[in-house]
Amino acid sequence: PLHGAEGPWINRPFLGWEATVNGMSRDQIMQLVETVNVFLRITCATYLACTLHVGMMAAIDVSRRFFEFRRRKVNQT
């Protein structure tokens, strides 16, 4: 569908934007782009938050184990 009689719609003059692009109006396309942007932003934020949280938990776990190990060593001597 991207390749119409006039070739790819991207190469058309911007008159194509004003009318329709693949049967979608410009407002619809802008709305779609905005929706995708928001979705991507939310996904990225969630991913970062999860990664950070998991990393923090792992770091806390490791440090706790390390301190327990040291304490045990100190108690032995």
NUKE-34363 format. One record per atom (N, C-alpha, C): z, y, x; residue in three letters. Coordinates in steps of 0.02 Angstrom, whole numbers, always signed. Layout:
! residues N
atom z=Z; y=Y; x=X; residu=ala
...
This chain:
! residues 77
atom z=+0; y=-61; x=+41; residu=pro
atom z=+0; y=+0; x=+0; residu=pro
atom z=+0; y=+64; x=+43; residu=pro
atom z=+24; y=+60; x=+105; residu=leu
atom z=+26; y=+119; x=+147; residu=leu
atom z=-44; y=+143; x=+164; residu=leu
atom z=-94; y=+96; x=+166; residu=his
atom z=-161; y=+114; x=+186; residu=his
atom z=-204; y=+122; x=+124; residu=his
atom z=-209; y=+184; x=+100; residu=gly
atom z=-250; y=+197; x=+42; residu=gly
atom z=-323; y=+207; x=+62; residu=gly
atom z=-362; y=+234; x=+16; residu=ala
atom z=-433; y=+247; x=+30; residu=ala
atom z=-440; y=+299; x=+85; residu=ala
atom z=-392; y=+345; x=+89; residu=glu
atom z=-395; y=+399; x=+139; residu=glu
atom z=-363; y=+379; x=+204; residu=glu
atom z=-343; y=+317; x=+211; residu=gly
atom z=-307; y=+296; x=+271; residu=gly
atom z=-233; y=+301; x=+260; residu=gly
atom z=-193; y=+293; x=+311; residu=pro
atom z=-119; y=+296; x=+304; residu=pro
atom z=-99; y=+364; x=+275; residu=pro
atom z=-50; y=+363; x=+228; residu=trp
atom z=-32; y=+426; x=+195; residu=trp
atom z=+1; y=+475; x=+243; residu=trp
atom z=+26; y=+449; x=+299; residu=ile
atom z=+60; y=+494; x=+347; residu=ile
atom z=+8; y=+542; x=+377; residu=ile
atom z=-54; y=+518; x=+387; residu=asn
atom z=-105; y=+560; x=+418; residu=asn
atom z=-136; y=+610; x=+369; residu=asn
atom z=-123; y=+602; x=+305; residu=arg
atom z=-150; y=+648; x=+255; residu=arg
atom z=-118; y=+716; x=+263; residu=arg
atom z=-152; y=+769; x=+242; residu=pro
atom z=-120; y=+835; x=+240; residu=pro
atom z=-60; y=+833; x=+192; residu=pro
atom z=-16; y=+882; x=+200; residu=phe
atom z=+48; y=+879; x=+164; residu=phe
atom z=+40; y=+890; x=+89; residu=phe
atom z=-23; y=+899; x=+67; residu=leu
atom z=-36; y=+900; x=-5; residu=leu
atom z=-15; y=+834; x=-37; residu=leu
atom z=-22; y=+780; x=+2; residu=gly
atom z=-2; y=+714; x=-22; residu=gly
atom z=+72; y=+712; x=-39; residu=gly
atom z=+113; y=+747; x=+1; residu=trp
atom z=+185; y=+752; x=-14; residu=trp
atom z=+197; y=+784; x=-81; residu=trp
atom z=+161; y=+839; x=-93; residu=glu
atom z=+173; y=+878; x=-154; residu=glu
atom z=+159; y=+835; x=-215; residu=glu
atom z=+105; y=+796; x=-213; residu=ala
atom z=+88; y=+755; x=-271; residu=ala
atom z=+132; y=+692; x=-269; residu=ala
atom z=+105; y=+638; x=-243; residu=thr
atom z=+144; y=+576; x=-240; residu=thr
atom z=+130; y=+541; x=-174; residu=thr
atom z=+178; y=+503; x=-151; residu=val
atom z=+169; y=+459; x=-94; residu=val
atom z=+182; y=+388; x=-118; residu=val
atom z=+130; y=+348; x=-121; residu=asn
atom z=+135; y=+280; x=-147; residu=asn
atom z=+166; y=+280; x=-217; residu=asn
atom z=+145; y=+327; x=-258; residu=gly
atom z=+168; y=+328; x=-327; residu=gly
atom z=+239; y=+354; x=-336; residu=gly
atom z=+270; y=+378; x=-282; residu=met
atom z=+337; y=+407; x=-287; residu=met
atom z=+332; y=+482; x=-276; residu=met
atom z=+369; y=+519; x=-315; residu=ser
atom z=+369; y=+592; x=-306; residu=ser
atom z=+410; y=+610; x=-244; residu=ser
atom z=+402; y=+671; x=-220; residu=arg
atom z=+437; y=+692; x=-160; residu=arg
atom z=+512; y=+692; x=-171; residu=arg
atom z=+533; y=+713; x=-231; residu=asp
atom z=+605; y=+714; x=-245; residu=asp
atom z=+635; y=+644; x=-241; residu=asp
atom z=+598; y=+596; x=-269; residu=gln
atom z=+622; y=+527; x=-267; residu=gln
atom z=+630; y=+503; x=-195; residu=gln
atom z=+581; y=+520; x=-153; residu=ile
atom z=+583; y=+499; x=-83; residu=ile
atom z=+642; y=+531; x=-48; residu=ile
atom z=+653; y=+597; x=-60; residu=met
atom z=+709; y=+631; x=-29; residu=met
atom z=+775; y=+599; x=-51; residu=met
atom z=+778; y=+582; x=-115; residu=gln
atom z=+839; y=+550; x=-141; residu=gln
atom z=+850; y=+483; x=-107; residu=gln
atom z=+795; y=+445; x=-99; residu=leu
atom z=+799; y=+380; x=-66; residu=leu
atom z=+823; y=+387; x=+6; residu=leu
atom z=+794; y=+435; x=+42; residu=val
atom z=+813; y=+447; x=+112; residu=val
atom z=+886; y=+466; x=+116; residu=val
atom z=+908; y=+509; x=+71; residu=glu
atom z=+978; y=+531; x=+70; residu=glu
atom z=+1024; y=+471; x=+58; residu=glu
atom z=+1005; y=+429; x=+9; residu=thr
atom z=+1046; y=+370; x=-7; residu=thr
atom z=+1052; y=+324; x=+54; residu=thr
atom z=+995; y=+312; x=+87; residu=val
atom z=+995; y=+269; x=+145; residu=val
atom z=+1039; y=+299; x=+200; residu=val
atom z=+1033; y=+365; x=+209; residu=asn
atom z=+1074; y=+399; x=+260; residu=asn
atom z=+1148; y=+389; x=+247; residu=asn
atom z=+1169; y=+401; x=+184; residu=val
atom z=+1239; y=+394; x=+166; residu=val
atom z=+1262; y=+322; x=+177; residu=val
atom z=+1220; y=+275; x=+155; residu=phe
atom z=+1237; y=+204; x=+163; residu=phe
atom z=+1246; y=+186; x=+236; residu=phe
atom z=+1200; y=+209; x=+278; residu=leu
atom z=+1204; y=+194; x=+350; residu=leu
atom z=+1267; y=+225; x=+379; residu=leu
atom z=+1283; y=+287; x=+358; residu=arg
atom z=+1342; y=+320; x=+385; residu=arg
atom z=+1405; y=+282; x=+368; residu=arg
atom z=+1410; y=+259; x=+304; residu=ile
atom z=+1469; y=+222; x=+282; residu=ile
atom z=+1474; y=+157; x=+320; residu=ile
atom z=+1417; y=+122; x=+327; residu=thr
atom z=+1416; y=+58; x=+364; residu=thr
atom z=+1439; y=+68; x=+436; residu=thr
atom z=+1412; y=+120; x=+467; residu=cys
atom z=+1430; y=+134; x=+537; residu=cys
atom z=+1504; y=+150; x=+543; residu=cys
atom z=+1529; y=+192; x=+498; residu=ala
atom z=+1600; y=+211; x=+501; residu=ala
atom z=+1645; y=+150; x=+492; residu=ala
atom z=+1627; y=+107; x=+443; residu=thr
atom z=+1666; y=+47; x=+431; residu=thr
atom z=+1666; y=+2; x=+492; residu=thr
atom z=+1606; y=-6; x=+522; residu=tyr
atom z=+1599; y=-49; x=+581; residu=tyr
atom z=+1643; y=-22; x=+638; residu=tyr
atom z=+1640; y=+44; x=+649; residu=leu
atom z=+1679; y=+74; x=+703; residu=leu
atom z=+1754; y=+65; x=+690; residu=leu
atom z=+1774; y=+77; x=+628; residu=ala
atom z=+1845; y=+71; x=+610; residu=ala
atom z=+1869; y=-1; x=+622; residu=ala
atom z=+1829; y=-49; x=+600; residu=cys
atom z=+1848; y=-120; x=+608; residu=cys
atom z=+1852; y=-138; x=+682; residu=cys
atom z=+1802; y=-116; x=+721; residu=thr
atom z=+1802; y=-131; x=+793; residu=thr
atom z=+1864; y=-102; x=+826; residu=thr
atom z=+1878; y=-39; x=+809; residu=leu
atom z=+1936; y=-6; x=+838; residu=leu
atom z=+1999; y=-43; x=+821; residu=leu
atom z=+2006; y=-61; x=+756; residu=his
atom z=+2066; y=-95; x=+732; residu=his
atom z=+2075; y=-161; x=+768; residu=his
atom z=+2022; y=-200; x=+772; residu=val
atom z=+2026; y=-266; x=+805; residu=val
atom z=+2043; y=-257; x=+879; residu=val
atom z=+2012; y=-207; x=+910; residu=gly
atom z=+2025; y=-194; x=+981; residu=gly
atom z=+2098; y=-175; x=+992; residu=gly
atom z=+2124; y=-132; x=+948; residu=met
atom z=+2194; y=-112; x=+954; residu=met
atom z=+2241; y=-172; x=+947; residu=met
atom z=+2227; y=-213; x=+896; residu=met
atom z=+2269; y=-271; x=+884; residu=met
atom z=+2268; y=-318; x=+944; residu=met
atom z=+2208; y=-328; x=+972; residu=ala
atom z=+2202; y=-372; x=+1030; residu=ala
atom z=+2241; y=-343; x=+1089; residu=ala
atom z=+2235; y=-278; x=+1099; residu=ala
atom z=+2271; y=-246; x=+1155; residu=ala
atom z=+2346; y=-252; x=+1146; residu=ala
atom z=+2370; y=-241; x=+1085; residu=ile
atom z=+2442; y=-246; x=+1071; residu=ile
atom z=+2466; y=-318; x=+1084; residu=ile
atom z=+2425; y=-366; x=+1060; residu=asp
atom z=+2443; y=-436; x=+1068; residu=asp
atom z=+2448; y=-454; x=+1143; residu=asp
atom z=+2398; y=-433; x=+1181; residu=val
atom z=+2396; y=-449; x=+1252; residu=val
atom z=+2456; y=-417; x=+1288; residu=val
atom z=+2469; y=-353; x=+1272; residu=ser
atom z=+2525; y=-319; x=+1306; residu=ser
atom z=+2592; y=-352; x=+1287; residu=ser
atom z=+2598; y=-372; x=+1225; residu=arg
atom z=+2660; y=-405; x=+1203; residu=arg
atom z=+2670; y=-470; x=+1241; residu=arg
atom z=+2616; y=-509; x=+1246; residu=arg
atom z=+2621; y=-572; x=+1283; residu=arg
atom z=+2639; y=-559; x=+1356; residu=arg
atom z=+2606; y=-508; x=+1384; residu=phe
atom z=+2618; y=-492; x=+1455; residu=phe
atom z=+2691; y=-474; x=+1466; residu=phe
atom z=+2719; y=-433; x=+1422; residu=phe
atom z=+2789; y=-412; x=+1430; residu=phe
atom z=+2837; y=-470; x=+1421; residu=phe
atom z=+2821; y=-514; x=+1372; residu=glu
atom z=+2863; y=-573; x=+1363; residu=glu
atom z=+2862; y=-617; x=+1425; residu=glu
atom z=+2801; y=-625; x=+1453; residu=phe
atom z=+2793; y=-665; x=+1514; residu=phe
atom z=+2835; y=-636; x=+1571; residu=phe
atom z=+2832; y=-570; x=+1579; residu=arg
atom z=+2871; y=-537; x=+1632; residu=arg
atom z=+2946; y=-546; x=+1620; residu=arg
atom z=+2966; y=-538; x=+1557; residu=arg
atom z=+3038; y=-543; x=+1541; residu=arg
atom z=+3062; y=-614; x=+1558; residu=arg
atom z=+3021; y=-664; x=+1540; residu=arg
atom z=+3040; y=-732; x=+1554; residu=arg
atom z=+3047; y=-744; x=+1629; residu=arg
atom z=+3000; y=-714; x=+1666; residu=lys
atom z=+3003; y=-720; x=+1739; residu=lys
atom z=+3067; y=-688; x=+1766; residu=lys
atom z=+3084; y=-629; x=+1740; residu=val
atom z=+3143; y=-594; x=+1763; residu=val
atom z=+3206; y=-635; x=+1747; residu=val
atom z=+3207; y=-664; x=+1687; residu=asn
atom z=+3265; y=-703; x=+1666; residu=asn
atom z=+3273; y=-765; x=+1709; residu=asn
atom z=+3219; y=-795; x=+1732; residu=gln
atom z=+3223; y=-856; x=+1771; residu=gln
atom z=+3256; y=-844; x=+1839; residu=gln
atom z=+3240; y=-789; x=+1871; residu=thr
atom z=+3266; y=-777; x=+1938; residu=thr
atom z=+3339; y=-753; x=+1935; residu=thr
